Amino acid sequence: AHRHQPRGIGRLKATIREIYQTMTALLEIRDLHASVGDKPILKGINLSINAGEIHAIMGPNGSGKSTMSYVLAGRDGYEVTGGDILMNGESLLEMEPDERARAGMFLAFQYPVELPGVGGMSFLRAAVNARRVEAGEEEIDQLGFVKIVREKARLLGISDDMLKRAVNVGFSGGEKKRYEILQMALLEPTMAVLDETDSGLDVDALRIVSEGVNLLRDPGRAMLVITHYQRLLNNIVPDQVHILAGGRIRKSGGKELALEVEEGGYAGIDDAA
């Protein structure tokens, strides 16, 4: 029933989200605990991100950064054992991953997967139209969609040849990351989570991806950028930086906190906490 709701209902839900957005944090994580199998990974995360803000999560390997992104997106195998996640005032915990995506959650993967046999244009158009139907809007026809995709792809250095291939098949690491940002540009999510998008990128690819992300800054959108390295945050300047270690946020601050980590590492912050 959820997938075939009348368009009027979709528009009403979108309006309610817009109202909530003006009243409260766009994303609010309350005392979030999560496990993988029997192993606790997240041990009490509290985080609020307002519309229009970009927050960065940094932390050492094994701190829970990717787990946090997967829990937000609703990935199987990641069990929430306590707390809540609210987006525009609505809990995400009872939503399937596709429901979260249609509601405006987007996850750019650290390691995008190849989808042999799935045409890129068909994949993108199906995803965009699912979002539009959820919002009570008309679907885009094929010709209109091709025009939109080519314009956004040009800004990200994505060729027509890439668009004609199966999703991510034969792509380099940098091409896969640019394709992730193209998806984000087309889907226009409310909440975008970028899980180590800079991983494996050379300087030129990092610049292109960062420019794409910056083009998507919007007063009605929030972003959570997960990274190991301060270099990404030279290109995508965050409003807040949070240090995650041992499943908890140990310290929060402005963009200068990333420089502090770059110079002194995580040990001092973790010891002080």
C-alpha positions in Angstrom: 0.0 0.0 0.0 2.9 2.3 0.8 4.4 1.9 -2.6 1.2 2.7 -4.5 -0.3 5.5 -2.4 -2.3 8.3 -4.2 -0.3 11.3 -5.3 -2.3 13.6 -3.1 -1.1 11.6 0.0 2.5 11.9 -1.2 2.2 15.7 -1.6 0.6 15.9 1.9 3.5 14.0 3.4 6.0 16.2 1.7 4.3 19.3 3.0 4.3 17.9 6.6 8.1 17.2 6.2 8.6 20.8 5.1 6.7 22.1 8.1 8.8 19.9 10.5 11.9 21.1 8.8 11.2 24.6 9.9 10.5 23.5 13.5 13.2 21.1 14.4 16.5 19.6 13.3 16.4 17.9 9.9 18.2 14.9 11.3 18.2 14.0 15.0 20.0 11.0 16.4 19.1 10.2 19.9 21.2 7.9 22.1 21.7 5.5 19.2 23.1 2.0 20.0 23.7 -0.5 17.3 25.3 -4.0 16.9 26.5 -6.2 14.1 25.8 -9.7 15.1 26.5 -9.9 18.8 29.1 -7.1 18.7 28.1 -3.6 19.9 29.5 -1.0 17.6 27.6 2.3 18.3 27.3 3.0 22.0 25.2 6.1 22.4 25.4 8.5 19.5 23.7 11.9 19.9 23.8 14.3 16.9 21.5 17.0 15.5 21.9 18.4 12.0 19.9 21.4 10.8 18.7 22.0 7.3 21.4 23.8 5.3 24.3 22.4 7.3 27.1 20.1 6.5 28.6 18.0 9.4 31.7 15.9 9.2 32.4 12.7 11.1 36.1 11.8 11.5 37.6 8.9 13.5 40.1 6.1 13.4 39.5 2.7 11.8 36.9 0.6 13.7 35.4 3.6 15.4 31.9 3.0 13.9 31.8 5.6 11.1 30.6 3.3 8.3 28.3 1.4 10.8 26.6 4.8 11.5 26.1 5.4 7.8 24.6 1.9 7.2 22.3 2.2 10.2 21.0 5.6 8.9 20.3 3.9 5.5 18.7 0.8 7.0 21.2 -1.8 5.8 20.4 -5.4 6.7 22.6 -6.9 9.4 22.9 -3.7 11.4 20.6 -3.9 14.4 19.5 -0.9 16.4 19.5 -1.9 20.0 18.5 1.5 21.5 17.7 5.1 20.8 16.1 6.6 17.7 16.8 8.3 14.4 14.4 11.1 13.4 14.3 12.8 9.9 12.0 15.8 9.8 10.5 14.6 13.0 9.7 11.1 11.7 11.4 8.0 13.1 13.3 6.0 10.4 13.6 2.8 12.4 10.4 1.1 11.2 11.1 2.1 7.5 12.7 -0.2 5.0 15.8 1.1 3.1 13.6 2.0 0.0 11.1 3.8 2.1 13.9 5.9 3.7 15.3 6.7 0.3 11.9 7.8 -1.0 11.5 10.0 2.1 14.8 11.7 1.2 17.7 9.7 2.7 20.7 9.1 0.4 23.9 7.2 1.1 26.9 7.5 -1.2 28.9 4.3 -0.6 32.6 4.0 0.2 32.8 1.1 -2.2 30.0 1.4 -4.9 29.0 -1.9 -6.3 28.7 -3.0 -9.9 25.3 -4.0 -11.2 25.8 -6.0 -14.4 22.8 -6.0 -16.7 21.2 -2.9 -15.1 21.3 0.0 -17.5 22.5 3.2 -16.0 19.8 5.5 -17.5 17.0 3.1 -16.6 18.3 2.8 -13.1 18.6 6.5 -12.6 15.2 7.3 -14.1 13.5 4.6 -12.0 15.1 6.0 -8.8 14.2 9.6 -9.6 10.6 8.8 -10.5 10.1 6.8 -7.3 11.1 10.0 -5.4 8.8 12.1 -7.5 5.8 9.8 -6.9 6.5 9.9 -3.2 6.4 13.7 -3.3 3.1 13.7 -5.3 4.8 14.9 -8.5 4.5 13.7 -12.1 7.0 11.2 -13.4 9.6 12.4 -16.0 9.4 10.8 -19.4 12.4 9.3 -21.1 13.3 12.2 -23.4 12.9 14.8 -20.7 15.0 12.7 -18.3 17.9 12.3 -20.8 18.2 16.0 -21.1 18.3 16.5 -17.3 20.9 13.7 -16.8 23.2 15.0 -19.5 23.3 18.5 -18.1 24.1 17.3 -14.6 26.6 14.7 -15.9 28.5 17.3 -17.8 29.1 19.3 -14.6 30.6 16.1 -13.0 32.8 15.1 -16.0 30.6 12.0 -16.8 30.5 11.1 -20.4 27.6 9.8 -22.5 29.5 6.5 -22.8 29.4 6.1 -19.0 25.7 6.8 -18.9 25.1 4.0 -21.5 26.9 1.3 -19.5 25.5 -0.9 -16.8 25.7 0.7 -13.4 29.4 1.1 -12.3 30.5 -1.8 -14.7 34.0 -1.0 -16.0 34.2 2.2 -14.1 37.4 3.4 -12.4 37.3 4.2 -8.7 37.0 7.9 -9.4 34.2 7.3 -12.0 32.2 5.3 -9.5 32.4 8.1 -6.9 31.4 10.7 -9.5 28.5 8.5 -10.5 27.4 8.4 -6.8 27.3 12.2 -6.8 25.4 12.2 -10.1 22.8 10.1 -8.3 22.6 12.5 -5.5 22.3 15.5 -7.8 19.3 13.8 -9.6 17.6 12.5 -6.5 17.9 15.8 -4.6 17.8 14.1 -1.2 16.8 15.8 2.0 19.6 14.1 3.9 22.7 13.0 2.2 25.3 10.8 3.9 28.7 10.5 2.1 30.7 7.5 3.4 34.3 8.2 2.8 33.6 9.5 -0.7 37.3 10.6 -0.9 38.6 7.1 -0.4 40.8 6.1 -3.4 40.5 9.4 -5.2 43.4 11.3 -6.7 43.6 15.1 -6.5 41.7 15.8 -9.7 38.9 13.3 -8.9 38.6 14.7 -5.4 38.2 18.2 -6.8 35.5 17.1 -9.2 33.6 15.2 -6.6 33.9 18.0 -4.1 32.7 20.6 -6.6 29.7 18.4 -7.2 28.9 18.2 -3.5 29.3 21.9 -3.1 26.9 22.6 -6.0 24.3 20.6 -4.0 24.5 22.8 -0.8 21.0 24.0 -0.2 19.1 25.6 2.6 16.6 22.7 2.6 19.2 19.9 2.6 21.6 18.6 5.2 24.7 16.5 4.6 26.9 14.2 6.8 30.4 13.7 5.4 32.3 10.7 6.8 36.1 10.8 6.2 39.5 9.8 7.6 41.3 12.8 6.2 41.2 16.5 6.6 42.0 17.1 2.9 38.4 16.5 1.9 37.3 19.2 4.3 39.5 21.7 2.6 37.2 21.3 -0.4 33.9 20.6 1.4 34.0 23.0 4.3 31.8 21.7 7.2 29.7 23.7 9.7 30.6 21.2 12.4 33.2 18.4 12.9 32.6 15.4 15.2 35.2 12.9 16.3 33.9 9.4 16.6 35.9 6.8 18.5 34.9 3.6 20.3 31.3 4.0 19.2 30.8 7.4 20.7 31.2 11.0 19.7 34.2 12.2 21.7 34.5 15.8 20.7 32.7 18.3 18.4 33.8 21.6 17.1 34.2 23.8 14.1 36.3 23.1 11.0 39.4 23.8 13.0 38.9 20.5 14.8 39.8 18.7 11.6 43.1 20.5 11.5 43.7 19.6 15.2 43.3 15.9 14.3 45.5 16.3 11.2 48.3 17.6 13.4 47.9 15.6 16.6 46.0 12.5 15.6 43.1 10.9 17.5 45.0 9.6 20.5 44.9 12.9 22.5 41.2 13.4 21.9 40.3 9.9 22.9 42.5 10.1 26.0 41.0 13.4 27.1 37.4 12.0 26.6 
